[in-house]
């Protein structure tokens, strides 16, 4: 497998990563950071689908900062299906007490502040398909970590993968070939298979549930 880089995030960023709300383990986070460092060298922005509270965003942002670039992150901040009340991934602290609805945007901003990365992230607050429909800028990396239904995962792939430049990286989180390993469904795994079957991507890295694919051709 391809080894992108041995560089590490800044200590302040790693500290903020450990403190941030979220579900990405450290080894997957470091693999994401390595992919982002490689992609950032292409000179185009990095984009994340599924911000939540910014745990992975700050790793992407630190990688972009090292290359003088920018990371964009897309989320409506109302939580995905498995984060709603009554589900195992629900966090009551993310609920707006006035509206009685999830709102992860305030916690995301706190994560950025703790990491010292507010000036290196552009937060796009909205639903992924709506943002993708008006997006035209080429991207060096797309990290798909949004909703885990087939509808949402496929929409993220269809909306953003075509924006990748040749040589750009498509990173997919929560890829579980065995359904017993995950409670939130196998939609990311099916998107991963779809990307490989398209002929436009080759796999260059795998760390637990994180897959890194490189765009080799148009289409996909």
C-alpha positions as CSV (number, residue, x, y, z in Angstrom):
1,X,0.0,0.0,0.0
2,X,1.1,3.6,-0.7
3,X,2.6,5.4,2.3
4,X,1.7,9.1,1.9
5,X,3.8,10.7,4.6
6,X,5.3,10.2,8.0
7,X,4.6,13.8,9.1
8,X,2.5,14.2,12.2
9,X,-0.1,16.9,13.1
10,X,0.9,19.7,15.3
11,X,0.8,18.8,19.0
12,X,-1.9,21.4,19.7
13,X,-4.0,19.9,16.9
14,X,-3.6,16.3,18.2
15,X,-4.6,17.5,21.7
16,X,-7.7,19.2,20.3
17,X,-8.4,16.0,18.3
18,X,-8.4,13.9,21.4
19,X,-10.7,16.3,23.3
20,X,-13.2,16.8,20.4
21,X,-16.5,15.0,20.3
22,X,-16.5,12.5,17.5
23,X,-16.0,8.9,16.5
24,X,-12.8,8.7,14.6
25,X,-10.0,6.7,16.4
26,X,-6.5,8.0,16.4
27,X,-5.0,5.6,13.9
28,X,-7.6,6.4,11.3
29,X,-7.2,10.1,12.0
30,X,-3.5,9.9,11.4
31,X,-4.1,8.0,8.2
32,X,-6.5,10.7,7.1
33,X,-3.9,13.3,7.9
34,X,-1.3,11.5,5.9
35,X,-3.6,11.4,2.9
36,X,-4.5,15.1,3.3
37,X,-0.8,16.0,3.3
38,X,-0.3,14.1,0.1
39,X,-3.4,15.6,-1.6
40,X,-2.7,19.2,-0.4
41,X,0.5,19.2,-2.5
42,X,-1.6,19.1,-5.6
43,X,-2.5,22.8,-5.0
44,X,-6.3,22.4,-4.8
45,X,-8.7,22.6,-1.8
46,X,-9.5,19.7,0.4
47,X,-13.2,19.0,1.2
48,X,-14.9,17.0,3.9
49,X,-18.5,15.8,3.9
50,X,-19.8,15.4,7.4
51,X,-18.3,17.8,9.9
52,X,-20.1,16.9,13.1
53,X,-18.0,18.6,15.8
54,X,-14.8,18.9,13.8
55,X,-12.7,16.0,15.2
56,X,-11.5,15.0,11.7
57,X,-11.8,18.6,10.2
58,X,-8.8,19.9,12.2
59,X,-6.6,17.1,10.9
60,X,-7.4,18.0,7.4
61,X,-7.0,21.7,8.2
62,X,-3.5,21.2,9.7
63,X,-2.5,19.3,6.6
64,X,-3.9,22.1,4.4
65,X,-2.1,24.7,6.5
66,X,1.2,23.0,6.0
67,X,0.8,23.4,2.2
68,X,-0.6,26.9,2.4
69,X,-4.1,25.6,1.4
70,X,-7.6,25.5,2.7
71,X,-10.1,22.8,3.8
72,X,-13.8,23.1,3.3
73,X,-16.3,21.1,5.4
74,X,-19.9,20.5,4.5
75,X,-22.6,19.7,7.1
76,X,-26.2,20.9,8.0
77,X,-25.2,20.4,11.7
78,X,-28.5,18.8,12.6
79,X,-27.0,15.4,13.0
80,X,-27.2,12.3,10.8
81,X,-29.7,9.5,11.3
82,X,-27.8,7.5,13.9
83,X,-27.1,10.7,16.0
84,X,-30.8,11.5,16.6
85,X,-32.5,11.0,20.1
86,X,-33.1,7.4,20.8
87,X,-30.0,6.1,18.9
88,X,-26.8,4.9,20.3
89,X,-24.7,7.7,18.8
90,X,-26.9,10.5,20.2
91,X,-25.2,13.0,22.5
92,X,-27.6,15.1,24.5
93,X,-25.0,17.9,24.8
94,X,-25.4,18.6,21.1
95,X,-29.1,19.5,21.4
96,X,-30.1,23.2,21.3
97,X,-32.3,23.6,24.4
98,X,-34.3,26.4,22.9
99,X,-35.2,24.6,19.7
100,X,-34.9,21.0,21.0
101,X,-33.0,20.1,17.9
102,X,-29.4,19.0,17.4
103,X,-27.0,21.7,16.6
104,X,-23.3,20.7,16.4
105,X,-22.1,24.0,14.9
106,X,-21.2,25.7,18.3
107,X,-19.2,22.7,19.4
108,X,-17.5,22.6,16.0
109,X,-16.4,26.2,16.4
110,X,-15.0,25.4,19.8
111,X,-13.0,22.6,18.3
112,X,-11.5,24.9,15.7
113,X,-10.6,27.5,18.3
114,X,-8.9,24.9,20.5
115,X,-6.8,23.7,17.6
116,X,-5.9,27.3,16.5
117,X,-7.3,26.6,13.0
118,X,-10.2,29.0,12.6
119,X,-8.4,30.8,9.7
120,X,-7.8,27.6,7.7
121,X,-11.3,26.2,7.5
122,X,-14.3,27.3,5.5
123,X,-17.5,25.8,7.0
124,X,-20.3,25.3,4.4
125,X,-23.5,25.0,6.4
126,X,-26.0,23.1,4.3
127,X,-27.0,19.8,2.9
128,X,-24.3,18.1,0.8
129,X,-26.3,17.6,-2.4
130,X,-27.4,21.2,-2.4
131,X,-23.8,22.5,-1.9
132,X,-22.4,20.1,-4.5
133,X,-25.0,21.2,-7.1
134,X,-23.5,24.7,-7.1
135,X,-19.8,23.8,-6.6
136,X,-17.4,24.1,-9.5
137,X,-13.9,24.4,-8.0
138,X,-11.6,21.4,-8.6
139,X,-10.7,19.5,-5.4
140,X,-7.5,17.6,-4.3
141,X,-9.3,15.5,-1.7
142,X,-12.8,14.5,-0.9
143,X,-13.5,12.8,2.5
144,X,-16.9,11.2,2.7
145,X,-18.0,10.8,6.3
146,X,-21.6,12.0,6.2
147,X,-25.0,10.1,6.4
148,X,-24.8,6.3,6.4
149,X,-27.9,5.5,4.4
150,X,-27.5,4.5,0.8
151,X,-29.4,7.6,-0.3
152,X,-27.0,10.0,1.5
153,X,-23.7,8.1,0.9
154,X,-24.4,7.8,-2.8
155,X,-25.5,11.4,-3.1
156,X,-22.2,12.4,-1.4
157,X,-20.2,10.3,-3.9
158,X,-22.1,11.5,-6.9
159,X,-22.0,15.1,-5.9
160,X,-18.3,15.3,-5.0
161,X,-16.2,12.6,-6.5
162,X,-16.5,14.1,-10.0
163,X,-14.9,17.3,-8.6
164,X,-11.6,15.5,-7.9
165,X,-8.7,16.3,-10.1
166,X,-6.7,13.4,-11.6
167,X,-4.4,12.2,-8.8
168,X,-6.7,13.5,-6.2
169,X,-7.8,11.4,-3.3
170,X,-11.2,10.0,-2.4
171,X,-11.2,9.0,1.3
172,X,-14.2,7.0,2.7
173,X,-14.8,6.4,6.4
174,X,-16.8,3.6,8.0
175,X,-16.1,1.0,5.3
176,X,-17.1,-2.3,6.9
177,X,-17.2,-5.4,4.6
178,X,-18.8,-7.5,7.4
179,X,-22.2,-6.2,8.5
180,X,-21.7,-7.5,12.0
181,X,-18.9,-4.9,12.6
182,X,-21.0,-1.8,12.3
183,X,-24.4,-0.6,13.7
184,X,-24.9,2.2,11.1
185,X,-25.1,0.2,7.9
186,X,-22.9,-0.7,5.0
187,X,-23.6,2.2,2.7
188,X,-20.0,3.5,2.8
189,X,-18.8,0.0,1.9
190,X,-21.1,-0.1,-1.1
191,X,-19.9,3.4,-2.2
192,X,-16.3,2.2,-1.8
193,X,-17.1,-0.8,-4.1
194,X,-18.8,1.5,-6.5
195,X,-15.8,3.8,-6.8
196,X,-13.5,0.8,-7.5
197,X,-15.9,-0.7,-10.0
198,X,-16.1,2.7,-11.9
199,X,-12.5,2.2,-13.1
200,X,-11.7,5.8,-12.1
201,X,-10.1,5.0,-8.8
202,X,-7.4,2.7,-7.4
203,X,-7.0,1.9,-3.7
204,X,-3.8,3.1,-2.2
205,X,-4.4,2.8,1.6
206,X,-6.5,1.1,4.2
207,X,-6.5,1.7,8.0
208,X,-9.3,-0.2,9.7
209,X,-12.5,1.3,8.3
210,X,-10.7,4.2,6.4
211,X,-10.1,3.6,2.7
212,X,-8.0,5.9,0.5
213,X,-8.5,5.8,-3.3
214,X,-6.6,7.8,-5.9
215,X,-8.4,9.2,-9.0
216,X,-6.7,7.8,-12.1
217,X,-9.2,8.8,-14.8
218,X,-12.3,10.8,-15.6
219,X,-15.7,9.3,-14.9
220,X,-16.7,7.5,-11.7
